[in-house]
Amino acid sequence: MEKASFFSTDSPFLNLRPLRRLRRKPTTSKRRGERDERHVPLVTSLDHRKRSKLQAMSVHILMYPYPTAGHIIPLLDLSHKLLHLPRPAAAAPVTVTILVTPDNLHLLDPFLASSSSLQPLVLPSPEPPATPHPPQRRLVATVRALRELHLPLLSQWFESHPSPPCAVVSDFILGWTHRFARDRGVPRVVFSPSGAFALSVGFAVWRDLLPPDEESTVSFSRLPDCPRFPWSHLADLYRSYEAGDPEMERHREDALGNIESWGIVVNSFDGLERAYLDHLRKDLGHDRVWAVGPLLPAEGDGSAGPVNRGGPISVSASEVLTWLDACPGGSVVYVCFGSRVVLNQQQMDELVAGLERSGVRFILCARQSSKGGHVAAGDIGAVPEDFEARVAGRGFVIRGWAPQVAILRHWAVGTFLTHCGWNSTLEGLSAKAVMLTWPMDAEQFVNAKLLVDKLGVGIRVGEGLEKIPEAAELAQVLAKSLRADLPQRVRAKEISSAAQDAINGGSSDKDLSDFVRCVDEQRRSKMHTF
């Protein structure tokens, strides 16, 4: 078992000082998935007393993301925005401590370089289970392991800190942190890396416990427009729920803890999901629901900008962008299924055949490993070795992590074929892309419904293993999606404009300021019941 990084080298107990900002040394890029064994050094540009005094006077927030890139990155973007939020001269400054595991520490590098008010709290990763869990139970087991390992360490850190956080902002998967924060008299704020629509559906299924029926269509009558989904489109985790099973009952208790928490921060914006944000406020019985998205890096954010988002990439960003520079405007389809989905061979074969037949220019980001991810079936699909030669001049294949935000923002990209993870959804919408939807799991089917049926910006392509598009059909959709007169393209431009308005003095900026104000009021009032 790794030692937690806050243990002092000269004490058997906790180092009572807040963790220090990393002093960077030149290093080679770490491959994704490798552990980062760096420890936080005990040196800093500010001495201990000055930093403790600063945090005592500040709105000190603890961020606790679920330890995967797709959950960490938006919380890092939120932290970055909080630390650069304009504040009245007399207002308390904001400081952030973010909890990470050693294998995800590299994701903080560009953010640590841009602000001394962001501090890492490095806690160990759980050991892999001796017996592998079924895929649908893997998340439950991981959350349990995190709780059992981190709860005592986090409790000691919190109680020994000279200026402990005045609020805990934690991922909605980590519902147990509601009890942790409540027991310490500070508000727990749920961070939802999903949108308000998906969060509303998630709250409903865990609270109401819909009866299982593989052949049924599930209706959510209390949500706006009463959305309906096939049972198979609900998350695997919920569909595997067994009443009375201790692990599943604990997970449901954690999910209900999200509903009971003091507030919710959603990575969305008013112009995108106003009806569902209003529904959440009504459903929860309070107005502490803040939509602060889209949480994306700005072009001028330097080391924390779009090229470096997500850590080391597997291809030079300049190489990809130079290739795009040679393409006409709006002529490229970008294809990516996120950081965790791996296509099986049948899905991959139809995809590459469709791309080849379509004649369109494209960038294909193909994940090659199932480590830590979701494999669509039992096998891992591979891009044919001669594929790049067959599409030379109009196809660019990336095997691994891509600079996705930078690619989508390039003027040559017009369409995004996506698994509909929420980070990817927001990145595509913000970039004016027409969205071709192929959801695989979790809330992705809900997001796809939002894109196609609610927003009118998406076109259905596939649905997991139930609907794998044939190559000829896919080729036609790919070519059609690049048309300038497509209704979905008009909507894409409208939504992108609304997203920019929200984060440039609009609704999301106002919600972010209101969130800090409310947390600061709680800090000042010293209330102990939330």
N, C-alpha and C positions, 0 to 999 in steps of 0.2 A: 504493500500500500504506500502511495506517495505521501509525503508529509505536506501539510498545508503550508503555503508560502508565507503565512503571517507568523509562523513560529520564529522566535528570535534565536540567533546563534549562541547567545549567552544566557538563555533562560529556558527551563523546562516547560514554562507556561507561555502564554501568548505574549507576543510583542505588543505592548500597549499603544504603540504609535500607529497612526493611520499608514496604510501602505503607500509607498513612494512611487512617484512617476519614474518610469523606466529611463535610464540614461542609455541611449542607443549606441550600439557598436555596429560597425559594418558587418553584415552577415550575408550568407548566400540565401537565396529564397528557399523556404521550407516547403516541401511537397505537401499537398493537402492530405490530411489524415495522419501525418506524422505528429508525434507529441512534441510540444515545445517545452523543454525542460528548464527554461530560464526561471530564475527566482527574482523577485522584486528586490533590488538592492536597498540597503538602508541609508542611502545618501540622497540628498535632495538639494534643490537650490534654495528652499525655504527651511529654516530650522524648525524643529518640532514644535516649539512653543508658538511661533508665529502661525504655523499651519493649524494647530489646534484652536487658536484664537479665531482664525479666519472661519473655520468650520463651525465654531460655536455661534458665530454671528450670521451664518449663511443658512440658506435653504438647502440642507444636505439631504440628497436623495440616494437611496440604494436601488440600483437596477439589477434585477436578477432574471436574465433570459434563460430559456430552455437551451441547453448547450449544443445546438446545431446551427450551421451558418444561416439558414433561412429564418431562424428566430433571433439570432444574435444581431445580425446586420441592421434590421429596422430599429432595434433598441439602441444601437450605437448611433444611428442617424438621429434618433430622438434625443439622445444625450448631447450630441453635437449641437442640435438646434437650441436645446435648453441653455447650454453654456454660452451661446452667442445671441441669446434673446435680449433685445434692448430692454433695459430696466430703468425705472425712475432713479434719479441720483440718490435719493434717500432710501431706496429699497435694498433689502438684504441681497447679496450676491447668491448665485446658485452654484453649488458644488455637487459633483456626482461621483459615487463609487459604483463600479460595475463589477459584478461577480462573474468570473470566467474560470474554466478549467484549463490546465496547461496546454492541451491540444488545440485550444481555440484562442490562446493568448495572442497569436500572430494577427488575428483580425483587428486587434486594438491598435496596432502599430501606427497607422496614419492618423488616428484620432489622438493618441497620446502625444504625437509630435505637434499637434495643433493647439493643445490646451493643457495648462498645468492644473486646471480645476477638475480634470478627470483623473480618477485614481483607480487602479485595478485591485480587486480582491481575488486572489488566485486560490481556489480550493481544489482538492484532488478530484480526479474522475473516478467513478465507481469501477470496480473490477468487473470484467466481463463475466456473465453467469457461467457456472460450471456446466449447466445443461441449457442448451439454446431454447428460447421460448418460441412458441408459434408466432408468426408475424403479427397477428392481430392482438397478441398479448405483450409484445415487445415493449410498447410504450408504457404500459402499466408497470412492468417490471423495472424499466429505467427510472420512472418517476419515484417508485418505492426506494430504489437504490440511492437516488439523489437525496431523498428525504432522510433516510437513515444515516447517510454519510455527512451531509451538509448541515442538518439541523443542529447537532451539538456544537459543531465548529462555528457555525454562524451565530449561534446563541452566545458563545464565549467571546467572539469578536465584538458583537453588538454590545454586550454588557461591559466589556473592558475598554471600549472606545471612549476617549475623553469627550468626543462630540458626536454621539451616535446619530444616525439618520433620523430625520423627522418624518419620513415617509418611505414606504417600500413599494416600488413599482416592479411587478413580477409578471412573467408570462402566464397566460391563462391556463396553460398545461400544469403549472405549479400552484394549484389551488390550495395546497396545504399551507402556503405562506400567508394566507388570510389569518389562520389561527396564530401563526408565529407573530405577525404584526399586532394583532389584537392583544395578545398576551403582554406586549411591550408598550401598549398605549400609543401606538402610532397608526396612521391610516395605511391600509393596504390598497393600492390602486392596481387593478387588472390591466395588463397591457395586452391588447388583442392584435397580433400580427395579421389576423384575418379581418375582413370587412364586417360592417354592421349587419348585413344580411346573413352571412354565414354564422356570425356570433349569435344572432337571434334564433336561428335554426338549432344551433348547438345547445343553447339554454333550454329550448323547448323539449328536445329529445331527452335530455338528462333529467329534467324536472318532471315531465309528464309520463315517461317510460311507455312509449308507444308499443303496442303488442306486435311481436314479430310475425311477419307473413311475407315470405319470399315472393309471393305472387301479387301482393297488394301495392297500391299506390298510396303514399302517405300524404295527407293534407294537413297544412298548418293554418288552421282557421283563424288563429289570433294574430297572425302576421298580415301586413298589408297585402292585398290582392290574393290572399289565401293560396300561397304557392303549393304545388304538388310535386312529389318526387317518387320514382320507383323505389321500393324498399332497398334494392341493390345499390342505389346512389347515396344512401346514408353511409357514414364513415364505418369502416371495418370494425373499429373498436366498439362502437355502439352496437352494431349488429351481432357482436360476439358476447354482449352483456348477458350474464346469468344471475338472476336474482338469488341472493343468499351466498354467492361466492365472495369470500372475504376480500380478495384483491379487487374485484369489480365493485363491490359496495364501497370500499375505501376510495376508489377512483370517482365514483358517483358523488361521494361526500365532498371530494375536492372540487368537482365541477359545480356543485351547489354552493361551495364556498366562494366561487367567483360571483355568483348572484348576490351574495350577502356582503361582499366587499364594499368599501367606502366609495369607490369611484372606478371608472373605466376610461382608459385612453385607447382610442381606436385609430388605426392607421388607415384613415379614409378622409373624405371631406364632404361638406354639406351639399355641394352641387352634384355629388355622385350618388349618395345614399341618404338623402334627407329623410325620406319616409321611414327607413329602418333605424336611423338614429333617433328620430322622434318616438318610434315604437319602443326602443330600448329604455328611453327615459320614462315613458309611461309604464312599461312593464316592471321596471325596477322601483318606481315610485319616488325618484329624485332626478335632479338635473345634472348630477356630477358625471356626465358622459361627454367626454371631450374628443372631437374629431380633429386630429392634428396633421393629417396627411395631405398629399402623399409624402411620406418620409423618404426623400431621395437626395443624393448629393447635388449641390449646385456646381455649375461649371467652374466657378472661381474658388472652390474649396481647397485647392492645392492638393496636399497629400491625402486628404480625405475626400477627394473628388471622384468622379464616375469611373475613371480608369482603374483606381486602386480599390474599389468597393469589392469586398469579399476576399481580399488577400491575394496571394500569388496566382497569376493566370498562366495557362498552359501554352499561350501563344503571345507573341509580341503585339501589344495594342496598336502600335504604329504600323505593323504589317497588315493587320486587318483593316484599319482605317484607310491606309493607302490603297488597298484593294477596292474598298468602297468608293474612294474618291474617283476611281475610273469608271464608275457605273452611273447611268442616268438617274435623275431624281425619281424617287418612289418606285424603283424597278426591282428591288431586292426583297426576297422573303427570308426572314430570320427564323430558324427552327431550333427550339431548345425546350427540353422537358425538365429543367430545374436541376438542383444539386443532388436529388435523392432518387428520382425515378430512373429506372433502367428499362429500356424496351426489351421485349423478348425477340426471338429471331423472326417470328412471323410479322410482328409489328414493324421491325426494322426493314425487312425485305419489302413490304408494301410501301413504306416511307421512301426509301431510296429509289425504288422503281417509279414512284409517283413524281419525285423530284426530277428524275432523269427524263421522263416522258413529257413533263410540263414545258420544258424549254425555258423556264424562268431562271433568272439569276438568284442564287441563294447562298446563305451561310448556314451550315448544319453543325450544331454543337452536339456531339455524341458522347455521352457518358459511357465509359468502358468498364467500370468496376461496380459491383454491387455492395461493396463494403459500406456498412452503415446506412444503406439506402433501401428503397423499395423496389424490388424486382417485379416487373409486371406479371411474370409467370415464373416457371422454375428455371428458365435458361436466360442467358444474357445475349442479346442481339449484337452482332458485330457488323460494321460497315464493310462491304466487300473490298478486298485489297485493290482491285482495279477500278473502283468507283471514281476516284479522283481523276484518273486519266480519262475516263469516259465523259466526264463533265468539265474537263479542263477549260478555263477561260470564263466559265459562268458559275462555277461552284467552289466554295471555300469550306473545307471540313476542319473543325476544331475538335480534337479529342481531349476533353477535360474541361477545366473552368475557363469561361470566356468573359471578356470585359463587356457584359451584357448591356449595361446602361449606356455606355459609350456607343455601342453598335446601334441600339435602338434609336438613339438621338441623331444618328447620322442621316442627312437629308436623302440618301439613296435608299434607305429602308422604308418600305411601304406596308409590309404585312408581317405579322408575328404569329407563327404556329406554335402554340403553347399548351402546357399541361394545366394551365389556369391556377397555379399557385398564386397566392395573393401578392407577393412581392413582384412576380413577373407580370401579373395583371396590371398593377399600378404603373410599373415601368413602361409597359406597352401603351396604356391609355395616355400617360403623360407625354409620350412621344408621337402621338397622332397615328398610331398603327392600327390598321384593321386587324382584328383578332380572330384567328382560326383556332377553334377550341377542340382539345382532345384531353379531357380530364381523365385521371387515373384512380384517385383515391381521396380520402379525407374530405375536406370542404371544397375540393376542386369542382365537383359536379354542381354545387351551389353557385360557385363563382361563374361557371360556364353559363348557367341559367341566367344569372344577372347580366352577363355580357350579351347574350343572344336575345333573350326574351324581354328583359327590362330596359336595357340601355340601347339596344339596336346597333351595337358596334361589332358584334361577333357573328361568325358563321360556324355552324357545327361541322366538324370533320370526323371525329371519332369519339368513342366513349369506352375507355378502358379496354377490356377484353371482349365486352359485349358487342361492340361495333368497331371493328377494325376496317378502315376504308380500303377499298380496292385501289390498286395503283392508278387505273384509268380514271376513276372517279376523283381521286385526290389530285391528279394532274389538272383536271378541268377546274377544280376549285382554286388551286394555286394560281393558275393563269387569270381566272376571273377576279381574284381578290386584289389584283394590282390595278384594276381599271380606275381611272380618275373620277368617273361619274358614279361610282358605287355608292348607294345610300349609306352604307356603313362607314365609308370614308368621310362623308359629310359629318356624321355623328362623331367620328373619331376626332375631327378637328374641334368640334364644339366642346367635347369633354376635356380635351387637352387644354383648351383655353380656360375652362372652368377650374382645372387643376392649378394652372399658373396663377389665376386670380386668388385662389384660396391661400396660397403660400407666399403671396406678395402683398401683404397687408390685409388680406381678406379673412374669411371665416376661420381657417385653420390657424393663422397667426393669432387671431383674437382668442380662440379656444386655448391655445398654448399659454398665452399670457394669463388667461383666467384660471387655468390649472395651477400655475405657479402661485397666483394670488391666493387661491383657496388653500393650497398646502401651507403657504406662509401664515395664513390666518389661523390654521389649526396649530401650527408651531407656536404662534404668539399666544394663543388662548390657553395652551397647555391642557387641552381637553384630553381625557384618558379613555373615553368610550366612543367607539366609532361604529 
